[in-house]
Each structure stands twice: as structure tokens, then as C-alpha cells.
Amino acid sequence: MTRWKYLIIALIGLVVIISALTAYELFSWRDTSEHAVKVEPGESAASIGAKLEEAGIIANAKSFKLLTKVRRADRNLKSGTYIFGGHTNLWQTVSRLKEGVSATCRITFPEGLSMYQTLKLIEESGLADFNELYSAATDTALVRRLTGMPLKSLEGFLYPETYFFPVNCSGDSILSIMTREFFHKMQLQGIDPHDIQDFYDRLKLASIVEKEAGNNSERAKIAGVFERRLRLGMPLQSCPTVNYILEQRGVRRAVLTTADTEISSPYNTYQNPGLPPTPISNPSIESILAALNPQEHNYLYFFADGKGGNVFSTSFAEHQRLQRQQKYR
């Protein structure tokens, strides 16, 4: 009798634990990136669950399938394109499919992403394929229509911001929305890019400043360093321009090697004087303003101080001395 008693207690305990874990899985909140998921007509709960698990929206496809069955929704999940993710739980995810509720897709683009990184981020959201986006972003006819300039790509014009894209937004439309935001930001500052003869060069400079600046207060100062170098015919020697080359090769480095700075490429500002052929990132309005209004000073060199800022110098000898001091601090 005692053994049966313990067995019953153990079974009750197991049921309680399973129930608690199930409740936790159903109602616990998950914070994930928003992701567009297309549900085909007649698609099974198992297939949808697998898609959601692969996208990281839910923890377990089997739990999803079980919940749809318990709620009698497994044969009534509505087709369409949905935006899942954000701050949600499994119960809400099933409810959205049962009720057929879709929404816009929220994507935040940090300042300084290259066009490649930007398009990859859009692809990860599930809204559009990278190849489709890249083809559109390098379609010279579309680029000219969106920017009013005869350029080879939209590099530099995909403004870094948080967007809410419609779920059925095409690749062309996504790029159009981001480019319109770029010109809107210019308009708010009283800037008409088409009235500035060297605006594209300023945008190239801004894209470098964006990657070099440790804080807002240094943007115009850094722009001033590069402006002086350009006037003197000195190479810009900007590490981010080399990182831009490496990115296309799938290489990421915290510190460049000597071999990296010797790569043969028009983007390598260690080897070539002047600006690169295109911007190397999509800069913020602050960096664009700095490039349009570089600070006047005598600095020609700078290096990161390891604290979010930079150390500036007027000569190479001073630059080396300050680097040595920094190293032995």
C-alpha cells in the first residue's frame, strides 16, 4: 500500500511539473526580432510551427501544434503573410493565426550599416530576398528615379531609422521608403542635395565619418582631418574603407593587418588618395552635417583612445608619440 501511495504522489507531482512547464511555455514572454512569415492556404499546423521555430519566434514547434489542436485551431489557421516576434508568447502567436491578424514589420537600422548589411537585415526579417533587394538597389534606372542622380547604387541613401513596413511590401518599395526618409531628413535641415555640387562626395565623407566617430562631438573634427588630407593630396588612410572591402569577402577583423591595408581596391584609402568610389555606409544626419561643415583646425592624424573617443595630432611624429603614451598607460 505504501508503495502505491508513493507512486500516486510521484505521478501527481509529475503532472504538476508538466502542467507548470506547459503553462510557462504557453504564456511566458519572448523578445525576438520581428519576422515576416508566409502561411500558404491549407498549410498544416506542423509546417507552420516548423517555420516559426526556425525563425526563432517560438521555442518548440510541437508545443505550437499541440496548442492549436487543444484550441481547435489546427484546421482553421488563416493563410496570409504575418509579422511575428517582438514581445509575445505562444498563446498570442496562435491567436494571431486563428484570427487572421497581420501587421506591419518593424525593423531598426543602426547608423553606419553598409548597403550589404542593410539588405541582409531586411532579408532576415522575411520581407524580401537579398538578391531581389540587391538587384533593385543597383538598378541604375531605379537609383536615378529615387535619388535624382546618375549613380550606380543606393549605398549611402538608405537612411538609418526604425521603419514599419507593410507585410506585402516589395523590395523596390522598401528601398523607396528608406530613400524618401533620407531626403526628408535633408529637407528638415534645409538641405537640398541637388543644389550642392559636390554633395555625393560629401556623402562619401559622411559615411567614413560615421564609422570613425566615437561620439557626436567629434564628427566635425574628424571630417576636418579628412578635409585637410584631401586638400593636401594625402591618402585618407581610413580603416573602415578597408573593412568595407573585407566585408564583401566575408571577413571581419577587430584590427587590420598590414596585408589588409595593401589590398588592391579603389576603396582602399591606404593605397589610393581621395575618396572611395561610393559611400561605405549609410550615415546619420549628424555625420552628413559634419561632412558638409567640417571643422577648421590643423590636425592630420587621430587614433581611437579606447574610451569611445579619439586622440588628435598635427604631425606624424606627434601621432606616434601619443600612440606610445597610450600603449603604456
N, C-alpha and C positions, 0 to 999 in steps of 0.2 A: 504493500500500500504506500509505503514511504517513497519507494522508487517512482511510482506513478505520480505521486504528488509533486515530486521534484521535476518530473518530465513535463507535467502540465504547467508548472511555474516557468520552466525554461521555454516552453512553446509560447506562453503568454508574453514573456519578455522579448522573445524573437519577433512576435507580431508587433509589439510596441515599438521596437527598434526600427523594423521595416516601415511601419506607418510614419514614424518620425522622419526617417530618411526620405520617404516619398513626399511627405508634406514639405520638407525642406527643399527638395528638388523642384516641386511644383511652384512654390511661392517665393523662393529665395531670389533676390535681385542679382542680375548680371549686368555689368557695364562693358559693352563691346562697341566697336566701330559699326556705324550703320552700313548695311549691305543690301543691295537690291537682289531679290530672289524671284525668278520667274516660275510660276506654277502653271503647268500645262493642264488643259481640260482633261479630266478623268485620271489625273496623276494620283497614285496611291499615297497614303499617309506614310508608309515606309520610305518611299522615294523622296517625299518632301522632307521628312525627318533627316534623311541622309544628307540632303543639300544643306539643311540648317546646321547640322553638326559640322559639316565640312567648312562652312563659313564661320564657325565659331559662335553662332548665335545661341545654340543650345548645347548642353553638356552631353546629352545622350539621346540618340535617335530612337532607341527602344522605349524610353520613357515618354517621348513625344507620341509615338504610335499607341502606347497603352492609354495615354490620357485622351487622345482623340476617340478611342474606342469606348472608354468609360463615359465620355461626354456625348457619345453617339454622333460624333462629328466626322468620323473617319470616311464616311461616304458622302459627306456634304461640305468638303473643303473647296472653296471657290477658287477658280483659276484667275490668273492675272499676275501683274508684277507688283511685288510688295517690298516695302522697306522694313527690314528687321534690324534689331540691335538697339543701341542706346542703353537706357536704364529700363530693363524689362525683366519679366520672368516667363517661365514655361506656360503658365496658365494664360497670360496675356497673349503670348505668341499664337496659341491655339485659337483663342477668341478672335484674333485678327483674321485668321484664315477662315474661321467659321462664319464670320460676319461679312467677309469680303472687304475689309477696310485697308486701303493702301494709302500711302502718304508721299511726301517729298523726301528726298535723300539729302541728309546734312553731311557736308564734307568741309573740313577745315584745312586750308592750305597754309602752312607756315611760310613766313618770309624767307626768301633765298633758295627755294627749291628750283632746280633746273626744270626745263620743259619735260625732259625724260622722267624725272621723279614725279612731276605733277601728273603726267599722263598715267604713270604706274599707279598712283594713288586713286585716280578715277577708275581705273580698271579693277583695283582691289575692292571698290565699292560695289562692283557688279553692274554699274550703269552702262559701260561701253568697253569694247575691246581695245587694247593698246594699239594694235596695228591700224584699226579704223581711226583712232584718235590721231596717231602719228601721221597717217596719210592726209588727214584733214589739216593738221597743224603745219604741214609742209607743202600744202597745195597753194602755189603762188597766187592763183586767182582768188582763192578764199582769203588768203592773208592780205592781199591788196584790198579786198572788199571790206574786211574787218578793221584794218589799220589805216587805209588810205595811202599806204606806202608800198613801193615795189620791193618787197623783202622776201627772203627765202623761207622764213618760218615765223612762228608766233613767239619764239623764245624772247622773254622779257616782257611780253604783253599779257600774260595770264596772271592777272593780279591776285596776290596772296590775300585771301579773305575766307570767311565762312559763308558757304552758299547752301541754298536749299533748292536742289534740282528736282524738277518733276520726274516721276519714275520712268516715264516713256521718252525722256529727253534724248535726242540723237547726239552723236559725237559732235557734229557741226554746231548744234545748238548750245552744247556745254561750253565749247570754245568761244562762241559768240557772247554768251553771258559773261564769261570771265574777261574777255577783251573789252566789252562795254563798261564793265566795272573799272577797268584801267583808265579809260578815257573819262569816266565820271569822276574818278579821283583827281585827275588832272584839271578838269573843269572846276572842281571845288576850290582848287588852289589858284584859279585864274590862269591856268597854263593851257595854251593851245599848241600841241606838239607840231602841228603843221605850219605854225608861224615861226618855229625855231629851226634855223637852217641846219644846225648840227645836232638836232635832237636825238637821232639814233645813236650817235657817238656818245652823247650824254647818258643815254640809257645803258649803253655798254659799260660806261664808267660806273654808273649807279649799281649795276649788277655785281661788279667787283667790290665796290664799297660795302654792299650788303653782306658779302661773305667775309670781309676783312674786319668790319667794325665790331668791337666788343660791346659798345654801348652807344646810345643816341648822340651823346655829347661829342663823340669823336668822328662822326660821319663826315662832316665838312672838312675836318682837319686831314683825314685820310684822303679825301677827294683832292685836297690841296697838294698833298705829297705826289699823287699820281699826275696831277695837272702840271706841276713843276717838271716832273720826269718827262712828260710828253713834250713840253716846250724845249727841254734841253736835249731831246733825242735819246734819252736813256731808256733802256728796257724797263717795263713796269715791275718785272720780277715778282709777280703775284702768285703765291702758291695755289689759290683757288682756281686759277686758269688751268693749271696742270691737273688739279683734281678733277676738273671738268672733263679733261681728256681721259683720265683713268676711269672715271665713272662709266663712260661709254664702253670700256673694256671689262667692266665688272670688277674693278679693283678699288679697294678703299684703304687709305693709309692715314694714320694719325700724323706721321711726319714723312715728308717726301725724301726719296733717296736722290743721290747725285744723278743716277741714271734717269730718274723721272724727269728731272729738270733739263735733260738733254734729248727728250723725245722730240722727234721731228713732226711738228704740227703748227699750223698757223695760230692755234690757240695757246701755244707755249710762249708766254711773255718773258720767259728767261732767255729764249733764243731769238725772239722777234721783237723789235721796237714797235711802239704804237699799241693800239687797242686790238683785241681779238676780232674775228670776222662778225660775230654776233654777241649779244649779251650771254653771260654764262649762268644767269639765274633770273628769277622773277622778283625784282626788288620792291621794297615798300616805298610809299610816298616819301618817307623821311630820307631814304637814300637817293631818290630821284632829285629831291630838293637840294641835297648836299652836292650832287654832281652838277646841278645847274648853277650852284652858288658855292664853289669851292673856297675854302678859307685861304687867305693870303698869308704866307709865312715862309721861312727859309728851310724847312725840314725836307729831307730827301730820303730818309730811311725810318723804318719803325719795325718793332717786333712785339709779339704778344708778351704781356707781363705775367701771365698765368693766373691773373686775378680778374679777368674779364675786360681788361683794358690793354693799351699798347704803350710802348716807350718810344719816343721820337728823338731823332738826332739829325744834325745838319750835315755831317760828313761821315764817310765810311769808317774812318779811324774812331770817331766818337761812337758810332754804331757798334763796332767790335768791342770797344772798352765797356760800354754799358751792358752788352751781352755777357761779357766775362763777369762783371759785377753781379748780374742777375743769377748767373750759374752758381756762384759761390756763396750766395746768401743763405 
